[in-house]
């Protein structure tokens, strides 16, 4: 597994496996049955092949050819099918792990808010819907200008513009490993525990973030942002480096993406207001 372009070891891989198992809890059960059925079909095929050979040679006491050939075909077909399903299951797991890796990497990418405070994207969950605009400086600037026309409607829907200009990877990347936060560049939100003061502090911190995250944020560590977007483009079959937009949900997952720049009027109609029931269900 890799995060921010560096190998982060087996511990991160184990974390990804745990998340994968939570998202697909019955994968292990399916694999067990695929292995069991493959073994049963293989053993049956092992004993059926000699009978088929005897049926083809004929002679006294030879088994019926059509019946034996049918049994052999069923066993071989079953063996091929369950082996193929097992391989497909492994491939799906690798794809899922790759997607989880990208999601976790995205959640740790840093932003600078309007108050000059630096936070990781994960800290803005439940408060904003980031819209990543990746492209040339001219294209992104025009998209932001068009978004200004719908500023009021977009703010009601929690939209936070995140412009990423291709080729502007000038600032040094921020070292981080696993799922841990960088204490030098971010201020973590207090966890909501049983203690009343901790809950109050967490609510206050989220309220402060809502105030600071106003319409547009500046990326920190451009190289990491560009790397993540290019990886995402490859996974979706898009040529890396093309102009794209990516709309995130309140829970931090990708809502949808597309080539070019977004239609802001359509987005304003598509996204529910922050106080709507659909937005509460999205958290």
C-alpha positions in Angstrom: 0.0 0.0 0.0 1.1 3.5 -0.7 0.1 6.9 0.7 1.3 10.2 -0.6 3.7 8.3 -3.0 5.5 6.4 -0.3 5.4 2.8 0.9 3.8 2.8 4.4 4.2 -0.8 5.3 2.2 -3.8 6.4 0.3 -2.0 9.3 -1.5 0.3 6.8 -2.3 -2.8 4.7 -3.8 -4.5 7.7 -5.9 -1.4 8.3 -7.1 -1.5 4.7 -8.0 -5.2 5.1 -10.1 -4.5 8.2 -12.0 -1.7 6.3 -12.5 -4.1 3.4 -13.9 -6.8 5.6 -16.4 -4.4 7.1 -17.5 -3.3 3.6 -17.7 -6.9 2.3 -18.4 -9.1 5.4 -19.3 -12.2 3.4 -16.3 -12.3 1.1 -14.5 -14.8 3.4 -17.6 -17.1 3.4 -17.9 -17.0 -0.4 -14.2 -17.8 -0.7 -14.6 -20.8 1.6 -17.5 -22.2 -0.5 -15.6 -21.6 -3.8 -12.6 -23.5 -2.4 -14.8 -26.3 -1.0 -16.8 -26.7 -4.3 -13.6 -26.5 -6.4 -12.1 -29.3 -4.3 -15.2 -31.4 -4.6 -15.4 -30.9 -8.4 -11.7 -31.6 -8.7 -11.9 -34.9 -6.7 -15.0 -36.0 -8.7 -13.2 -35.1 -12.0 -10.1 -37.2 -10.8 -12.3 -40.3 -10.5 -14.5 -39.6 -13.5 -11.6 -39.3 -16.1 -10.5 -43.0 -15.8 -14.2 -44.0 -16.2 -14.5 -41.8 -19.3 -11.3 -43.4 -20.8 -12.8 -46.8 -20.1 -16.1 -45.8 -21.7 -14.3 -44.6 -24.8 -12.2 -47.8 -25.1 -15.4 -49.9 -24.7 -15.5 -53.6 -23.9 -17.3 -55.7 -21.4 -18.3 -53.8 -18.2 -17.5 -50.5 -19.7 -19.6 -47.6 -18.4 -22.1 -45.8 -20.6 -20.2 -43.3 -22.7 -22.8 -40.5 -22.9 -23.6 -40.7 -19.2 -19.9 -40.7 -18.2 -19.1 -37.9 -20.6 -21.9 -35.8 -19.2 -20.7 -36.3 -15.6 -17.1 -35.4 -16.7 -18.3 -32.3 -18.4 -20.3 -31.2 -15.3 -17.4 -31.8 -13.0 -14.9 -30.0 -15.2 -17.3 -27.1 -15.8 -17.9 -26.8 -12.1 -14.2 -26.8 -11.4 -13.5 -24.1 -14.0 -16.5 -22.0 -12.7 -15.5 -22.0 -9.0 -11.9 -21.4 -9.7 -12.9 -18.4 -11.9 -15.2 -17.1 -9.2 -12.4 -17.4 -6.6 -10.0 -15.5 -8.9 -12.7 -12.8 -9.6 -13.3 -12.4 -5.8 -9.6 -11.8 -5.3 -9.6 -9.3 -8.1 -12.6 -7.4 -6.6 -10.8 -7.3 -3.3 -7.7 -5.7 -4.8 -9.9 -3.2 -6.6 -11.7 -2.4 -3.3 -8.4 -2.1 -1.4 -7.2 0.3 -4.1 -10.3 2.4 -3.8 -10.1 2.4 0.0 -6.5 3.5 -0.2 -7.5 6.4 -2.5 -10.4 7.4 -0.2 -8.1 7.4 2.9 -5.4 9.3 1.0 -8.0 11.9 -0.1 -9.2 12.3 3.5 -5.7 13.2 4.7 -5.0 15.8 2.0 -4.5 19.2 3.6 -6.4 22.5 2.9 -5.9 26.0 3.9 -9.2 27.7 4.9 -10.0 31.4 4.5 -8.7 32.1 8.0 -5.3 30.6 7.0 -6.0 27.6 9.2 -4.7 24.3 7.7 -6.9 21.2 8.1 -7.1 17.8 6.6 -10.1 17.1 4.4 -11.4 14.5 6.9 -11.9 17.3 9.4 -14.5 18.9 7.1 -16.8 15.9 7.0 -20.4 16.6 7.8 -19.8 20.3 7.4 -19.1 20.9 3.6 -19.3 19.3 0.2 -15.9 19.8 -1.4 -15.9 20.3 -5.2 -12.4 19.6 -6.6 -11.6 21.5 -9.8 -8.5 20.2 -11.5 -7.2 21.8 -14.7 -5.2 24.6 -16.2 -5.2 27.9 -14.4 -7.3 29.5 -17.1 -10.0 26.7 -17.0 -10.2 26.6 -13.3 -10.4 30.4 -13.0 -13.3 30.6 -15.4 -15.1 27.8 -13.5 -14.7 29.7 -10.2 -16.0 32.9 -11.9 -19.1 31.1 -13.1 -19.6 29.6 -9.7 -19.7 33.1 -8.2 -23.0 33.7 -10.0 -24.5 30.9 -7.9 -22.6 31.6 -4.8 -25.7 32.0 -2.5 -27.3 28.7 -3.7 -24.0 26.8 -3.5 -23.3 28.0 0.0 -26.7 26.9 1.2 -25.7 23.4 -0.1 -22.3 23.5 1.7 -20.2 23.6 -1.5 -16.5 24.3 -0.9 -14.5 25.0 -4.0 -11.0 23.3 -4.1 -9.0 24.5 -7.1 -6.1 22.3 -8.2 -3.9 23.8 -11.0 -1.9 21.3 -13.0 1.8 21.8 -12.7 1.8 24.0 -9.6 3.5 21.5 -7.3 5.8 24.0 -5.7 5.3 23.5 -2.0 7.0 20.5 -0.3 4.8 17.6 0.5 3.7 16.8 4.1 5.0 13.5 5.5 2.4 11.3 7.0 1.9 7.6 7.4 -1.1 5.4 8.0 -4.3 7.0 9.1 -2.6 9.3 11.7 -2.8 13.1 11.6 0.2 15.4 11.2 0.4 17.5 14.3 2.5 20.1 12.6 0.0 21.0 9.9 -3.4 20.2 11.3 -5.5 20.7 14.3 -7.5 17.6 15.1 -11.1 17.7 16.0 -11.8 16.5 19.6 -13.4 13.1 19.7 -17.0 12.9 20.9 -16.8 10.8 24.0 -18.9 10.3 27.1 -17.6 13.4 28.8 -19.8 16.4 28.3 -16.9 18.8 28.0 -15.4 16.8 25.2 -18.7 16.7 23.3 -19.1 20.5 23.8 -15.6 21.1 22.5 -16.2 18.9 19.5 -19.4 20.7 18.6 -17.7 24.1 19.0 -14.8 22.9 16.8 -17.2 21.8 14.1 -19.1 25.1 14.3 -15.9 27.0 13.9 -15.0 24.9 10.8 -18.4 25.7 9.3 -17.6 29.4 9.7 -14.1 29.2 8.4 -14.9 26.9 5.4 -16.5 29.6 3.2 -16.9 28.8 -0.5 -13.2 28.3 -1.5 -10.1 26.8 0.1 -6.5 26.6 -1.0 -4.7 23.3 -1.3 -1.6 22.6 0.6 1.0 20.2 -0.9 0.0 20.4 -4.6 2.1 17.4 -5.5 0.0 15.1 -3.3 -3.3 16.5 -4.6 -2.2 16.1 -8.2 -0.9 12.6 -7.5 -4.3 11.6 -6.0 -6.3 13.1 -8.8 -4.1 11.4 -11.5 -4.6 8.0 -9.7 -8.3 8.6 -9.5 -8.4 9.4 -13.3 -6.5 6.2 -14.1 -9.0 4.1 -12.0 -11.9 5.6 -14.0 -10.3 5.3 -17.4 -9.6 9.0 -17.8 -6.4 10.3 -19.3 -4.3 11.6 -16.4 -3.9 15.4 -16.7 -7.3 16.1 -18.3 -9.5 18.8 -16.8 -11.9 17.2 -14.3 -14.2 18.0 -11.4 -14.9 15.7 -8.4 -17.9 16.4 -6.1 -17.7 14.8 -2.6 -20.5 13.9 -0.3 -20.8 15.2 3.2 -19.4 11.9 4.5 -16.2 12.4 2.4 -17.0 9.9 -0.3 -17.1 10.7 -4.0 -20.6 11.7 -5.2 -19.8 12.0 -8.9 -17.1 13.2 -11.2 -16.8 14.3 -14.8 -14.5 15.7 -17.5 -14.2 19.4 -17.9 -15.7 21.8 -15.4 -19.1 21.4 -13.7 -22.5 23.0 -14.6 -23.1 25.1 -11.4 -26.8 25.6 -12.1 -27.2 21.8 -12.4 -25.3 21.2 -9.2 -27.4 23.8 -7.3 -30.5 21.9 -8.4 -29.0 18.5 -7.7 -27.6 19.0 -4.2 -30.0 19.3 -1.3 -29.7 22.3 1.2 -27.6 21.5 4.3 -30.7 21.5 6.5 -32.7 19.2 4.3 -33.5 15.6 5.2 -31.4 14.2 2.4 -28.3 16.0 3.6 -28.8 14.6 7.1 -29.0 11.1 5.6 -25.8 11.8 3.6 -23.8 12.3 6.8 
